Amino acid sequence: MPLPQVVIDTNVIVAGLMSRRGSAFKLLTLIDTGQFDIHLSVPLVLEYTEVLLRELPNLYLSREEVDDLIDFYCAVGVPHKIFFLWRPFLHDPKDEMVLELAVKAGCESIITYNTRDFAGVEQFGLNLLEPSEFLRLIGKLP
């Protein structure tokens, strides 16, 4: 059975690093365990970095640890160059790069807490899942 192919929205990364008790943290601990593949683009990695550095006071990480985490994601993620733009399609222009990456990568799912911001992506064959829903799907939550 092929591994699920996903894009993880920035809000899930932030939530997982703000608390070690939630499903977002559990999801992050499963990256690079053979349960699923994450897909990345330069704009998404830059957004991860920008937001995590802005949220540093709320995280249990140092600047160096954030850099190491981004390096880890880049090492284990599947990289993509995006050569097309469908903007504006979504309500929030910053979410467009997530949609474009998911479509380019042929992902099944976008994992996000902002499902309302991605209204209409079903027409691209994408599922919108919160971390807990995805963890149930892969058998990591009851």
C-alpha positions as CSV (number, residue, x, y, z in Angstrom):
1,M,0.0,0.0,0.0
2,P,1.5,3.4,-1.0
3,L,2.3,5.9,1.7
4,P,-0.1,8.8,2.2
5,Q,1.3,12.0,0.5
6,V,0.6,15.2,2.4
7,V,1.3,18.8,2.8
8,I,1.4,20.1,6.3
9,D,0.1,23.6,6.8
10,T,2.2,26.0,8.9
11,N,-0.5,26.3,11.6
12,V,-0.1,22.6,12.3
13,I,3.7,22.9,12.7
14,V,3.3,25.8,15.1
15,A,0.6,24.1,17.1
16,G,2.7,21.0,17.4
17,L,5.7,23.0,18.7
18,M,3.6,25.0,21.2
19,S,2.3,21.9,23.0
20,R,3.5,18.4,23.3
21,R,0.0,17.1,24.2
22,G,-2.0,17.5,21.0
23,S,-2.4,15.6,17.8
24,A,-0.3,18.2,15.9
25,F,2.7,17.2,18.1
26,K,2.0,13.5,17.6
27,L,1.9,14.1,13.8
28,L,5.3,15.9,13.9
29,T,6.9,13.0,15.8
30,L,5.8,10.7,13.0
31,I,7.6,12.6,10.2
32,D,10.3,10.4,8.7
33,T,9.0,7.2,10.3
34,G,7.7,5.7,7.1
35,Q,4.0,6.4,7.9
36,F,3.6,9.2,5.3
37,D,5.6,11.5,3.0
38,I,5.6,15.3,3.5
39,H,6.0,17.5,0.4
40,L,7.7,20.9,0.5
41,S,8.4,23.9,-1.7
42,V,10.7,26.8,-1.2
43,P,7.8,29.2,-0.4
44,L,6.4,26.8,2.2
45,V,9.8,26.3,3.9
46,L,10.3,30.0,4.0
47,E,6.9,30.5,5.6
48,Y,7.6,27.7,8.1
49,T,10.9,29.5,9.0
50,E,9.3,33.0,9.2
51,V,6.4,32.0,11.4
52,L,8.5,29.8,13.7
53,L,11.0,32.5,14.3
54,R,8.2,35.0,14.9
55,E,6.6,32.5,17.4
56,L,9.9,31.7,19.2
57,P,8.8,33.2,22.5
58,N,5.9,30.8,22.5
59,L,7.8,27.7,21.5
60,Y,10.0,25.3,23.6
61,L,12.8,25.7,21.1
62,S,15.8,27.9,20.5
63,R,16.6,29.7,17.3
64,E,19.2,27.0,16.6
65,E,16.7,24.2,17.2
66,V,14.2,25.9,14.8
67,D,17.0,26.0,12.1
68,D,17.8,22.3,12.8
69,L,14.1,21.4,12.5
70,I,13.7,23.2,9.2
71,D,16.9,21.5,8.0
72,F,15.4,18.1,9.1
73,Y,12.1,18.8,7.2
74,C,14.1,19.7,4.1
75,A,16.2,16.6,4.4
76,V,13.2,14.2,4.7
77,G,10.6,16.0,2.7
78,V,9.9,15.6,-1.0
79,P,11.0,18.9,-2.7
80,H,9.0,20.5,-5.5
81,K,9.4,23.5,-7.7
82,I,6.2,25.3,-8.5
83,F,6.0,26.7,-12.0
84,F,2.4,27.8,-12.0
85,L,0.1,30.0,-10.0
86,W,-3.7,29.8,-9.7
87,R,-4.0,32.9,-7.6
88,P,-6.4,34.0,-6.4
89,F,-8.4,30.8,-5.7
90,L,-8.6,30.7,-1.9
91,H,-9.8,33.3,0.6
92,D,-6.3,33.7,2.1
93,P,-3.6,34.4,-0.5
94,K,-1.0,32.9,1.8
95,D,-2.7,29.5,1.5
96,E,-2.4,29.5,-2.3
97,M,1.1,28.1,-2.1
98,V,-0.1,25.2,0.0
99,L,-2.8,24.3,-2.5
100,E,-0.4,24.7,-5.5
101,L,2.2,22.4,-3.8
102,A,-0.4,19.8,-2.9
103,V,-1.7,19.7,-6.5
104,K,1.8,19.7,-8.1
105,A,2.9,16.9,-5.7
106,G,-0.2,14.8,-6.3
107,C,-0.9,14.7,-2.6
108,E,-4.1,13.2,-1.2
109,S,-4.4,15.6,1.7
110,I,-3.6,18.9,3.2
111,I,-3.3,18.7,6.9
112,T,-4.5,22.0,8.5
113,Y,-6.5,23.5,11.3
114,N,-7.8,26.2,8.9
115,T,-10.1,24.0,6.8
116,R,-12.4,27.0,6.0
117,D,-9.6,28.8,4.3
118,F,-9.3,25.9,1.8
119,A,-12.9,25.8,0.7
120,G,-13.3,24.3,-2.8
121,V,-10.0,22.3,-2.9
122,E,-12.0,19.1,-3.2
123,Q,-12.3,19.8,-6.9
124,F,-8.6,19.1,-7.1
125,G,-9.0,15.7,-5.5
126,L,-7.7,16.9,-2.2
127,N,-8.8,16.0,1.3
128,L,-8.7,18.6,4.1
129,L,-7.8,16.9,7.4
130,E,-7.0,18.1,10.8
131,P,-4.1,16.3,12.5
132,S,-6.3,14.1,14.6
133,E,-8.3,13.0,11.5
134,F,-5.1,12.1,9.6
135,L,-3.8,10.2,12.6
136,R,-7.0,8.2,12.7
137,L,-6.7,7.5,9.0
138,I,-3.2,6.1,9.4
139,G,-4.1,4.2,12.5
140,K,-2.2,6.3,15.1
141,L,-5.3,7.4,17.0
142,P,-8.3,5.3,17.9
